[in-house]
């Protein structure tokens, strides 16, 4: 049995938050919510899991730190040691104070750039991709909630959405 997608339009974020809670209490599956700006607490109201992006950022930073350490050890100690300002280049530890800024910058560089790439891949929103927004007014002032409904529950869902303060309920086209 295929599900139909209902669209409920709201004109206020507080009304939308209450509607999301009521629709979830009624055991309906919310496919997606489109908002013109981030709504605080919407992810928890939708029951979304916490993101693991912070863990990825930490690992990317560790990768950058490792690359910087290996690169500087190879370049400045093993391959081409130089006596700069009277500082000997015998070991990495002796020259650590001079290497700290480079290690910090490489950590930030790797974390930032790899997080952008991860974001594009995870959200499937890479450059030059056409927008998938179902209603252009959701980028301006309208909030849209898409709800999957099984056959036979259409009227009950329509009544529920109108009771929650929906300005308009768009039924799926046959």
Secondary structure, DSSP 8 states (H G I E B T S, - for coil): ---EEEEEEES-HHHHHHHHHHHHHTT-EEEEEE-SS--TTHHHHHT-----HHHHHHHHHHHHHHHHHHHHIIIIIIIS---BTTB--S-TTTTHHHHHHHHHHHHHHHHHHHHHHHHHHHHT--TT-----S-GGGGTT-EEEEEEE-TT-HHHHHHHHHHTT-SEEE----
